[in-house]
Amino acid sequence: MIEPAFITTAMILDGYRILSHRGVVRGLVVRSRSAIGNFAAGIQQFFGGNITLYTELCEQARYEAFELMCQHAAAAGANAVIAMRYDANDVGPGVTEVLAYGTAVVVELIDGPPA
């Protein structure tokens, strides 16, 4: 698994040199809230403020997509991911896809052995 410290939205990883690129990697999750969850979230929406049930759903979907991306990068032989991003789209009523993607790379410490 790739360490979170070796995943960045930047194009470089400070203190490391890129030895090779392993390609674009991604993790895709498609999630929906149950009818009961939608009802409970509707009650929260009625009173206003942060809709915590949807926040938790979004956080869980992003976490799962991130983990899948890391697994994909490790399977490609990478030890880091640069240019990491998230994207989310509705694919149907109450159904959302969350995509985590980036460029898998192999890096080494500039003045030391590979990470």
N, C-alpha and C positions, 0 to 999 in steps of 0.2 A: 504494500500500500504506500501511497505517496504521502509524505508528511505535509500537513497544512502549511507549514512555513515555506514549502517549496511550490506553492501555488500562488500566483500573482496576477493581477490585472495589468501589470506593466509588461513591457516588451522585453525586459531583462530581469535578471535576478541579481541584485547587488552583491558583489563579492564573488560571483560565479561566472564562469565562461560556458557558453553553449557549445557542446562538442558535436551534437547531432540533433536534427529535428526528426520526430517520429510521426508527424502528421497531426491532423485535427482529431480531437477526441471529444466525445460527448456523452452525456447522460440524460435520458429522456424519461419523464414520469408524467402520466396522465391521471388526474385525480378528480374526484367529485365528492361532494358532501352528501351525506344521507338525508332523507326526508326529515328525520328527527333533528339532525344537525341544522338543516335549513330553517326549520321551525324555531329552534332555540336562537339561531342567529337573527331571525326576524324579530324576535322579542328584544334582543340587544339593539337592533337597528331602530326599533320603535322609540327607545329611550335615548338614542344618540351616543356618540363617543366611539371608542375603539370597539370593533366587533371582534372580540377575542377568539371566537370559534373559527372565524375565517382567517385571522392572523395565524393561529396554530396550524390550520390546514396549509396555508401558504409556506410557513416555515418548514413544516414537515416535507412538503413537496420539494422545496429547494434543497433541503438536506439530502433527500434521497437522490435527486438528480446530481448533486455534487458528488456523492459517494459513488454513483455509477460512473461518472466521468473519471474519477480517480482510479477506479478499477480498470476502465478502458485504457487509461494512460499507462498503468503498471503492466497490463497485458501487452502493450506495445513496446515495452522495455524502457520506458521513460522513468526518470526519477524527479521530474518537475513538470509543471504546466505553467506556461506564460500566456498572456492575453486572454485570461479567463473571463467569461461573461455569462450572464443569465438572460434568458428570453422566456416570455410567457404569452400564451395565446388561448383564447376560448376556442374549443373545437366543437362545442355544442352547448345547448342550454345546461348550465350548471357543471360543465366539464371543462377543465383547463389543463393544458399541457405546460410543463415547465422543462426548459432545456438549459443545461449547464454545458458550456463548451469552451475549448481553448486549444492551444498548440502544445502537444506533448514534446518534451525535449529531454536530452541527457545533458546534465551540467556537472562541472567539477569546480571545486574551490580554486580560485585563481592561484593561490600559493600553497596548494596542498593536494592530497589525493581526492578522487571522486567522492561526491556526496553520497 
